[in-house]
Amino acid sequence: MPTLRNGTLSALPWREFVLEGFRGGVEVQALLFAVFLALYVLTVLGNVTKIVVITRDARLHSPMYFFLKNLSFLDLCYSSVIAPNALANFLSSKAISFRGCATQLFFFSLLATTEAFLLAVMAYDRFLAICSPLQYPVTMCPATCVRLVLGAYCGGCLNSIIETSLTFQLPFCSSNRVDHFFCDVPPLLRLACANTAVNQLVMFGLCGLIIVGTTLVVLVSYGYIAVTILRMRSGSGRHKLFSTCGSHLTAVSLFYGTVFVMYAQPGAVGSMEQGKVVSVFYTLVIPVLNPLIYSLWNKDVKDALRRLGQVHSQAEDGVP
């Protein structure tokens, strides 16, 4: 039985994996290509627009929008790790090198885990802004915001290093055909000709710890926020806060819910085909929905979009 030599990929019996993707003939592949392309284009347009609007509008230079801009950057990046390669596979060879597969897994895990931490940071930010408004400007200063974002990336990097190194230390000698449209831990573990109990335990343990820990931060933060909002006498103030918090809670529920089903609940996904559908949702659909959720429910963002549009119209008309 072939094994790894010195912990490297060179001793594997193949030089590449084959991403089998979705089943179906030419028509199905063409339809999937169109769907993936549309979702990716919308992801790029939506998140780039949000980044540009927040960057250019001085009224949005606050901690909340700083975190929102970073969320858009993460959505843009981790969709780009998956979508272009998947689109290429629909049209041509489905092969991906071992090192390419390891790289894709590393960056996908890094960015997705960082997003989980960032969503918790955003809930904590809302908690401070609503429950401690007088201390908020001092507590959530620019340096603190940067440190929180860097901490989210460090947590994502640590998880990604552990997952990728444990996965690619396994001997893949039973097959090189990955039953997925990108390199992910569950389908790769199915190809290993060694005991993967430790890998599965680590994956469920890490993902469960991250999801449960960040979910607790969100729930506790919004518990205090709910109490504070209910004590407010101003109806307009309540409505504004509920709309702001509602968008974040929607994004959190969509992201955490799908990731929990996929990684932190053994047996929740009955087959790899179901797993692929869930994966499409959190790798392509959620990054499309996030800009819409935060834009449609946020008056400040809509006003900023309107002002940006007026500036461009005046520039085209030659108005100084």
C-alpha positions as CSV (number, residue, x, y, z in Angstrom):
1,M,0.0,0.0,0.0
2,P,1.5,3.4,-1.0
3,T,2.2,5.8,1.8
4,L,3.6,9.3,2.2
5,R,7.3,9.7,2.2
6,N,8.7,12.2,4.8
7,G,5.3,13.7,5.1
8,T,5.3,15.0,1.5
9,L,2.9,14.6,-1.4
10,S,5.5,13.2,-3.8
11,A,5.0,9.6,-2.7
12,L,1.3,9.6,-3.7
13,P,0.4,7.2,-6.6
14,W,-1.1,10.0,-8.6
15,R,0.0,13.6,-9.4
16,E,-3.5,15.1,-9.2
17,F,-7.0,14.8,-7.9
18,V,-10.1,14.7,-10.2
19,L,-13.0,16.9,-8.9
20,E,-16.1,15.0,-10.1
21,G,-18.4,17.9,-9.3
22,F,-22.1,17.4,-10.1
23,R,-23.6,14.5,-12.0
24,G,-25.3,15.0,-15.3
25,G,-24.8,15.3,-19.0
26,V,-23.7,18.2,-21.1
27,E,-27.0,20.1,-20.6
28,V,-26.8,19.8,-16.8
29,Q,-23.2,21.0,-16.8
30,A,-24.0,23.9,-19.0
31,L,-26.9,24.9,-16.7
32,L,-24.7,24.6,-13.7
33,F,-22.0,26.7,-15.4
34,A,-24.6,29.5,-16.0
35,V,-25.8,29.4,-12.4
36,F,-22.3,29.4,-10.9
37,L,-21.3,32.2,-13.3
38,A,-24.3,34.3,-12.4
39,L,-23.8,33.8,-8.7
40,Y,-20.1,34.7,-8.9
41,V,-20.7,37.8,-11.0
42,L,-23.4,39.0,-8.5
43,T,-21.0,38.2,-5.6
44,V,-18.2,40.3,-7.2
45,L,-20.5,43.2,-8.1
46,G,-22.3,43.3,-4.8
47,N,-19.3,43.1,-2.5
48,V,-17.1,45.4,-4.6
49,T,-19.9,48.0,-4.6
50,K,-20.3,47.7,-0.9
51,I,-16.5,48.1,-0.3
52,V,-16.3,51.1,-2.6
53,V,-19.4,52.8,-1.0
54,I,-18.1,52.4,2.5
55,T,-14.6,53.5,1.5
56,R,-15.7,56.6,-0.3
57,D,-18.5,57.9,2.0
58,A,-17.1,59.6,5.0
59,R,-20.4,59.2,6.9
60,L,-19.8,55.4,6.9
61,H,-16.3,55.6,8.5
62,S,-17.3,54.0,11.7
63,P,-16.5,50.6,13.4
64,M,-19.7,48.9,12.2
65,Y,-19.0,49.7,8.6
66,F,-15.3,48.9,8.9
67,F,-16.4,45.4,9.9
68,L,-19.0,45.3,7.1
69,K,-16.3,46.2,4.6
70,N,-14.1,43.4,5.9
71,L,-17.0,41.0,5.7
72,S,-17.5,41.9,2.0
73,F,-13.8,41.4,1.4
74,L,-14.0,37.9,3.0
75,D,-17.1,37.0,0.9
76,L,-15.3,38.1,-2.2
77,C,-12.2,36.2,-1.5
78,Y,-13.5,32.9,-0.4
79,S,-16.0,32.8,-3.3
80,S,-13.0,33.5,-5.6
81,V,-11.2,30.5,-4.1
82,I,-14.0,28.2,-5.2
83,A,-16.0,29.7,-8.2
84,P,-13.3,30.2,-10.9
85,N,-11.9,26.7,-10.5
86,A,-15.4,25.2,-10.5
87,L,-16.4,27.2,-13.6
88,A,-13.2,25.9,-15.4
89,N,-14.1,22.4,-14.4
90,F,-17.5,22.6,-16.0
91,L,-15.9,23.5,-19.4
92,S,-12.6,21.5,-19.4
93,S,-10.5,19.1,-17.4
94,K,-11.7,18.5,-13.8
95,A,-8.1,17.7,-12.7
96,I,-6.4,19.7,-9.9
97,S,-2.9,19.1,-8.6
98,F,-2.3,17.9,-5.1
99,R,-0.6,21.1,-4.2
100,G,-3.4,23.1,-5.8
101,C,-6.0,21.1,-3.9
102,A,-4.1,21.7,-0.6
103,T,-3.8,25.4,-1.4
104,Q,-7.6,25.6,-2.2
105,L,-8.5,23.8,1.1
106,F,-6.1,26.0,3.1
107,F,-7.5,29.3,1.8
108,F,-11.1,28.2,1.9
109,S,-10.8,27.1,5.5
110,L,-8.9,30.2,6.4
111,L,-11.4,32.6,5.0
112,A,-14.6,30.8,6.1
113,T,-13.3,30.4,9.6
114,T,-12.3,34.1,9.7
115,E,-15.8,35.0,8.6
116,A,-17.3,33.0,11.5
117,F,-15.1,35.0,14.0
118,L,-15.8,38.3,12.3
119,L,-19.6,37.8,12.6
120,A,-19.1,37.3,16.3
121,V,-16.9,40.5,16.5
122,M,-19.7,42.4,14.7
123,A,-22.2,41.2,17.3
124,Y,-19.9,42.4,20.1
125,D,-19.5,45.7,18.3
126,R,-23.3,46.2,18.2
127,F,-23.5,45.2,21.9
128,L,-21.1,47.9,22.9
129,A,-22.6,50.5,20.6
130,I,-26.2,50.0,22.0
131,C,-25.6,49.0,25.6
132,S,-22.6,51.3,26.4
133,P,-22.9,54.2,24.0
134,L,-20.9,56.6,26.1
135,Q,-17.8,54.3,26.4
136,Y,-18.2,53.0,22.8
137,P,-16.0,55.6,21.0
138,V,-13.1,54.9,23.4
139,T,-13.5,51.2,23.6
140,M,-14.0,50.6,19.9
141,C,-11.3,52.9,18.7
142,P,-9.6,52.3,15.2
143,A,-6.7,50.4,16.8
144,T,-9.1,48.0,18.6
145,C,-11.1,47.4,15.4
146,V,-7.9,46.5,13.5
147,R,-6.8,44.2,16.3
148,L,-10.2,42.4,16.4
149,V,-10.0,41.8,12.6
150,L,-6.5,40.6,12.8
151,G,-7.5,38.3,15.7
152,A,-10.2,36.8,13.5
153,Y,-7.7,36.2,10.7
154,C,-5.3,34.6,13.2
155,G,-8.0,32.2,14.4
156,G,-8.9,31.3,10.9
157,C,-5.3,30.7,10.0
158,L,-4.7,28.4,13.0
159,N,-7.8,26.3,12.2
160,S,-6.8,26.2,8.5
161,I,-3.2,25.0,9.2
162,I,-4.5,22.2,11.5
163,E,-7.2,21.0,9.1
164,T,-5.0,21.1,6.0
165,S,-1.9,19.6,7.6
166,L,-3.9,16.7,9.1
167,T,-5.8,16.0,5.9
168,F,-2.7,16.0,3.6
169,Q,-0.7,13.8,5.9
170,L,-3.0,10.9,5.1
171,P,-2.1,8.4,2.3
172,F,-4.6,8.8,-0.6
173,C,-4.2,5.5,-2.4
174,S,-7.8,4.2,-2.8
175,S,-8.8,6.7,-5.5
176,N,-8.0,10.2,-6.7
177,R,-11.6,11.1,-7.6
178,V,-13.0,13.7,-5.2
179,D,-16.8,13.5,-5.1
180,H,-17.1,17.3,-4.8
181,F,-16.7,20.5,-6.9
182,F,-13.8,21.8,-4.7
183,C,-11.3,20.4,-2.3
184,D,-12.9,20.0,1.1
185,V,-12.1,17.9,4.2
186,P,-15.1,15.5,4.2
187,P,-14.7,14.2,0.6
188,L,-11.0,14.0,0.9
189,L,-11.2,11.8,4.0
190,R,-13.3,9.3,2.0
191,L,-10.3,8.7,-0.3
192,A,-7.8,8.0,2.5
193,C,-6.6,4.4,2.9
194,A,-5.9,4.9,6.6
195,N,-7.9,5.4,9.8
196,T,-9.4,8.9,9.7
197,A,-11.0,8.8,13.2
198,V,-8.6,11.3,14.5
199,N,-9.1,13.6,11.6
200,Q,-12.9,13.5,11.9
201,L,-12.7,14.0,15.7
202,V,-10.5,17.1,15.2
203,M,-12.7,18.5,12.4
204,F,-15.9,18.1,14.4
205,G,-14.2,19.3,17.6
206,L,-12.7,22.4,16.0
207,C,-15.7,23.3,14.0
208,G,-18.0,22.7,16.9
209,L,-15.9,24.8,19.2
210,I,-15.7,27.6,16.8
211,I,-19.3,27.6,15.9
212,V,-20.6,27.1,19.4
213,G,-18.2,29.7,20.8
214,T,-19.0,32.4,18.3
215,T,-22.7,31.6,18.4
216,L,-22.6,32.1,22.2
217,V,-21.0,35.5,21.7
218,V,-23.7,36.4,19.3
219,L,-26.6,35.2,21.5
220,V,-25.3,36.8,24.6
221,S,-24.6,40.1,22.8
222,Y,-28.1,40.2,21.3
223,G,-29.7,39.1,24.5
224,Y,-28.4,42.3,26.1
225,I,-29.3,44.3,23.0
226,A,-32.9,43.0,23.1
227,V,-33.3,44.1,26.7
228,T,-31.8,47.5,26.0
229,I,-34.1,48.1,22.9
230,L,-37.2,47.0,24.8
231,R,-36.5,49.6,27.5
232,M,-36.3,52.4,24.9
233,R,-39.3,54.7,24.7
234,S,-38.6,56.0,21.2
235,G,-40.4,53.9,18.6
236,S,-38.2,55.3,15.7
237,G,-35.1,54.4,17.7
238,R,-36.3,50.9,18.3
239,H,-37.1,50.5,14.6
240,K,-33.6,51.7,13.5
241,L,-31.9,49.4,16.0
242,F,-34.0,46.4,15.0
243,S,-33.3,46.9,11.3
244,T,-29.6,47.2,11.9
245,C,-29.4,44.2,14.2
246,G,-31.9,42.2,12.1
247,S,-29.6,42.3,9.0
248,H,-26.7,41.0,11.1
249,L,-28.8,38.2,12.7
250,T,-30.1,37.1,9.3
251,A,-26.5,36.9,7.9
252,V,-25.4,35.0,11.1
253,S,-28.2,32.5,10.9
254,L,-27.6,31.7,7.2
255,F,-23.9,31.3,7.6
256,Y,-23.7,29.4,10.9
257,G,-26.7,27.2,10.1
258,T,-25.3,25.8,6.9
259,V,-21.7,25.4,8.2
260,F,-23.0,23.7,11.4
261,V,-25.0,21.2,9.3
262,M,-22.0,20.5,7.0
263,Y,-19.1,20.3,9.5
264,A,-20.2,20.2,13.2
265,Q,-23.1,17.7,13.1
266,P,-22.0,14.2,12.0
267,G,-24.6,12.5,9.9
268,A,-26.6,15.6,9.2
269,V,-25.8,15.5,5.5
270,G,-27.0,12.1,4.2
271,S,-25.0,12.0,1.0
272,M,-22.3,13.8,-0.8
273,E,-24.8,15.2,-3.3
274,Q,-26.7,16.8,-0.4
275,G,-23.3,18.1,0.8
276,K,-22.6,19.7,-2.5
277,V,-25.9,21.6,-2.4
278,V,-25.2,22.8,1.1
279,S,-21.7,23.8,0.0
280,V,-23.1,25.8,-3.0
281,F,-25.3,27.7,-0.5
282,Y,-22.5,28.9,1.8
283,T,-19.8,29.3,-0.8
284,L,-21.8,31.2,-3.5
285,V,-25.3,32.0,-2.4
286,I,-24.6,33.6,1.0
287,P,-21.9,35.9,-0.4
288,V,-24.5,37.1,-2.9
289,L,-27.2,37.6,-0.2
290,N,-25.0,39.5,2.4
291,P,-24.7,42.7,0.4
292,L,-28.4,42.7,-0.3
293,I,-29.3,42.0,3.3
294,Y,-27.1,44.8,4.7
295,S,-28.1,47.2,1.9
296,L,-31.8,46.7,1.8
297,W,-32.2,46.8,5.6
298,N,-29.7,49.7,6.2
299,K,-30.9,53.2,5.5
300,D,-27.3,54.6,5.8
301,V,-26.0,52.3,3.1
302,K,-29.0,53.1,0.8
303,D,-28.4,56.8,1.3
304,A,-24.7,56.4,0.6
305,L,-25.5,54.5,-2.6
306,R,-27.8,57.3,-3.6
307,R,-25.2,60.0,-2.9
308,L,-22.6,58.0,-4.9
309,G,-25.0,57.7,-7.8
310,Q,-25.6,61.5,-7.7
311,V,-21.9,62.2,-7.8
312,H,-21.4,60.0,-10.8
313,S,-24.4,61.6,-12.6
314,Q,-23.0,65.1,-11.9
315,A,-19.6,64.0,-13.2
316,E,-21.0,62.7,-16.4
317,D,-23.0,65.9,-16.9
318,G,-19.9,68.0,-16.3
319,V,-21.3,69.6,-13.1
320,P,-18.4,70.5,-10.7
